[in-house]
Amino acid sequence: MPQFVDEARIFVESGKGGHGCVSFRREKYVPRGGPDGGDGGRGGHVVFVGTPRKSTLLDFKHRPILKAQAGEAGRGKKQHGSNGRSLVLEVPLGTQIFDDETGNLLFDLTTPEVQVVVAKGGKGGRGNVHFATSTRQTPDFAEPGGESQSYQIRLELKLMARVGLVGFPNAGKSTFLSRVTKAHPRIAAYPFTTLHPHLGVLVMGTPPDEREIVIADLPGLIEGAHEGKGLGIQFLKHVERTEMLLHFVDLSAENTHSPVDAYRIVRNELVSFSPDLASKPVILVGTKKDAADPERLDQFSAFLEREKRPLLFISSHTGEGLPALLSLLADTLPSTPPSPDSPDEEEPLPGLSEIGIRST
């Protein structure tokens, strides 16, 4: 399995434009052939494209400098220099591109195969054939190629999922994901078996009303996570795009905290990380029903009743309670996800544009 990398800082530079050519036609019996210098080629763009084929920013971890190809200079006989090859960089869907100096969000790649030009290639210079006039028939100059564009940018990946799983380590999140989707996260009887987020696709209904719901499983949170303890807090940004959270609480005797305390600790960490994240709808679920301690089960049931929440208890091992949870999930989520917010484009970097181009 490839290493999971969700942030990278890179320097990108487009290609310079090729210089125009200074040339004069030289042929037998043509003593005054005139200028015939060709144009230089355009420099290559630096292009990013979001694709489901990628799941990590690992490709950029050891490639801090990326440059597109420069355009070729023009040649005699009005020959146009070849254009520089654009550098097309594939990134996972959900990748955000920031100006690393100002922190401004430039692009948010949430639509598959949409290409954005981050650095435009320099324009090719015109050859001396363009500067001939009736009074200047032998121009001995040409236009230089356009300069390249370069930017220091930061790439940040936020997974595209509609539902996020949160809870203490070993609360049963990975087992649930493996039971209801085809994902295969690491599962073991000790905490912190999940070291990076996992995605799974839950398929509900039958054609033509079939729905796909992407679920993100995060490493478990512990008390003090917002201060840097444990693993989960650094991945919470991956559920900032989600529409709702499934909060899993372990009801077995293995949990050192009471179910109510476990819920409140994780809840406090969510609030400390982001009030927006904490305001998302939450379905509270008691897990490991097959191994639940009766006293913990009664305590958590009473808490759910006081909070006027549905009594949801599941066992991913036996399948108990899963149909009820999935039915509630289907009823709660709208049939189509909302459109992601577009980045603020009032003050884009000079030369930035969003155009559909293909690798050349």
N, C-alpha and C positions, 0 to 999 in steps of 0.2 A: 504494500500500500504506500503511495507516495506521501512524503512529509507534508503536513498541513501548514501552509503559510498564508496568512490573511492580511499582511501589510508589507509593502515594499516601497522604497524610495529609489527613484531612478532619474537619470539625466537623459533627455531625448533631444535629438537634433535632426532636423530635416537636411536634405541634400542641397548644396549650392547649385545655382543655375550655371549652365555652361556658357562660356564667353562666345560672343559672335566672332566670326572669322573675317580677317582682312585679306582679301585675295583678288587677283585680277586675271582675267581670262588670257591665256597664253596659247595661241594656236598658230600654226603656219598659215600664212596668207590673211591672218586677222590681226593686223598691227595694233588696233585699238579695240580690243575685246571688251574693255570696261570691267567694272567690279563684278565679282561673282562669289563673294564670301557668304556662306550659309549661316543660319541661326544656330545658337547653342540650344542644347536640350534642357528641359525643365528638371529641376532637382526633385528627388523622391520625397513624398510626404511621410510623416509618421502617423500611422493609423491604428486605432484600437477598435476591436470588435468583440462584443460579448457573445459567448457561445456555451451551450450546455456540455460541450466536449471537455471543458476544463472545470476543475473543482478546487484548485489551489493556485496561489501566486508563486509557487516554487520556482517557476521558470525565470523569475526576475531576481531571485535571491542572490545569485552570483553573476548577474549581468547588470551592473549599475549604470553603464553607459551604452546607449543604443543610438545608432546613427543610420539614417537612410543614405542611399547612394546619390552621389552628385551627378548632375547632367554633363554630358560630353560637350566639348567645344564644337562649334560649327566647322565645316571644312570648305575647301574650294569647290567650284562647279555647283555652287548653291546647295551643297549637301547639308542637311539638318543634322545636328548632333543628336544622338539617341537620348531619350529621357532617362533620368535616374530611376532605379527601381524603388518603389515605395516599400517602406517597412511596415508590414501588417502584423500586428501583435494581438494574439488571441488571449482573452482573459475570461474568467468565469462570469456567468451572469450574476449581477448584483455588485459588480466592481464599481467603485466610485473613484473618480480621478480628481485630485485636488492640486491646486497650485501650492507647492510646498513652502513658498516664501510668505504668502498671504493667508493661506489656509482656506481660500475660497474653493467651493465645489464647482468644478468645471463641467463634468459630465457624470451621469449616473446610468450605467449600462444595464438596463433591466429588460430590454427587448432583444430576443435572439437575432443574431446576424446583422444588427444595426451597426454601421461603421461610423466612427467620428475621427476627424482629422485634428490632431492635437498640435502638430507643427507642419506648416505648409512648406513645400519645396520652393526654392528660389526660381524665379522666372528666367528662362533662357534669354541671353542677350541677342540682339539683332546683328546680323552681318552687315558688312559695308555696302552690300547691294541695295539696302534700304535707304541709304543716305545719298545716292546719286541724284543730282538735279541737273537742269540745263546749264547752270552756271558752275556746278561742282561735279564734274564728270568722273573724277578719280579720287573719291574719298579714301583717305588713308587711315581711317579709324573705324572701329566697330563698338558696339555696346557691350559692356561687361555683364556677366551673369548676375542674377539677383542673389542677395545674401540668404543664407539659411536662417531658420528660426530655431531657437533652443530654449528649453524650459526644464527646471527642476520640479518634478512632480511626485506626488505620493499616491500610491494605489492602496485602496482599502476595500476589502471584500466583506460584504454583508450578505449572508446566504438568503436565497429567495425561498422562503417557506411561509405557509399560511398559519401554521400551528407550531408553537414552541413548547418543548417539554422542559420543565424546571423542577428542582427539588434537591434534597440532600443527596450526597453520594450514596450509591447502592440502594436507591429508592425504587428501582424497578423500571426506570425510563428506557434503558437499552433493551430489556427483555420485551417490554411493550412494543417498541418499534420493530423488533425482529418478528413479533407475533402478527402484527397487523399490516406490515409491508414486507418487501423483499430485501430490505436492508440487512446487513450482517455485522452489526457493531460488536465489539468485544464484550463478552459477558463472563463475569466471575463472581465468586462469593466474597469479594473484598472491595473496599471503596476505591474510587479513582481508576476504575478500569477504562472509563471513557476519557481519553486524553485530548480529543478534539471533536468538534461537532460532526454529527452524522445526519444525513438526509435520507428520508424514506418516502415513498409515494403510496398513499392509501387510496385504493380504488374502491369506490362505493357505487351502488346501483348497477343497473344492467343497461346495455345499449338499447335505444339511443340516448338514454338519460344518465349514462355513466359519468361519474365525476372523479377527478383526480385531486387529491389534497396532499400537498407536500408538508411533511412534518420534520422539524429539526430537533435532534436530541443533543443537549448541551452537557458538558462535564458538570458534575454536581457542585452545588454551592455549599459553603460552610460559613459559620459565623466569623465576621471580620473580612469577608471576601472583598468588600469595597475598599479595604485598606491594603489589598494585595495578597491576602492569605488564600491558599488553595489555588485551583485552576479555573473555576467557572467564570469568575467575574470578567476575565479578559475576553471571553467569548460571548458575553451577553449582547454585544452589538449585533450578533447574528440573529437575534429574535426581535430587534427593533422594528423590522419590517412586518412581523407577523400580525395577524388580525386578532389572535387570541392565544392564551397560554393554558396548558394543562399542567397543573401543579400537583405533583405526586408526593404523597406522604406515606412512609413505611409504617405499617401497623404491626409488624412482627416484633418479637421480643429482642431481636438483634439491634434494633434502633436504641441508641443510648439516650435519646431525647424522647419526651412524651410527644404524641402526634401533634398536639396543639402548639407546643414549643417549637417543634420542627417547622411547622407551617409559619409561625411568626418570625422565626429567625430568617428564613429564606425571603419572606415578604419584606422584611426590613432591608435586606440586601438589595432587593429590586428597587425599593424606594430610594435608597442611597445612591444607586447607580444612575437612575433616570426616572423622574416623575412621569414622563410620558410612557415609559415601559410599564411602570406600576399601574397606570390608569387603564391598561388593556383589559378586556374581559378575561376572567379566569374561571376555569372549571376545576374545582378541588376534588381530588380523587384519592381515596384510600387504597393502597396497594398491598399485595401479598396476603390477600384474604384467606388463602388456604393455610397460611402459617400465622394468622393474626392472633395476638394475645387478647383474650376476651375482655380484660379490663381496658386495654387500649382501644379496642373496637367500640366499647360502650362510651368511653370518654370522647372519642372522635365523633361518634354519632350525635351525642348531646351537643357538641360544638357546632356541627353542621346544622342542627335544628335551630340553635340559637341564632345562627347567621342566616337562617332561611335559605340554605343551599340544599340542592338535591343530595340524597344519600347515595353516593356512588362508591362502591367497593368492588375492586377487581382482583383477579388472580390471572396474571399473564401465563402462569404455568398451566393452570387447568382450563382457562378460558372463561371462568365465571365472571359475569359482569361486563365483559367486553361488548356484547351486543347493545346493552343499554347505553354504555359510554359512547359508542360509535354513532348510535341513533341520535343522542343529544348533540354530538359534534356536528352531524349533518344538518340538524335542525337549526343550530346556532349560526353556522357559517352561511353566508350568502352563496348562491350558485356560482357567481363569478367574482373573482377578487377585484378590489378597487384598483384604479389606475395609480401607479406610484407617483409621488410628487416629483415634478420636474425641478432641476436645480435653478438657482437664481442666475439669470443670464444678463443682468443689467450691466455688469462691468466685466465682460470676458477679457481674457488676455488678448493682446494684439495679434490679429491674424487667425484667431481660433474660429472655426466654423464647423458645422455639422452637415456633411454632404455624403452621399452614397458613392463611393468609388470602389474600384476593384484593384487588386494587386496587379502592378504592371511590371 
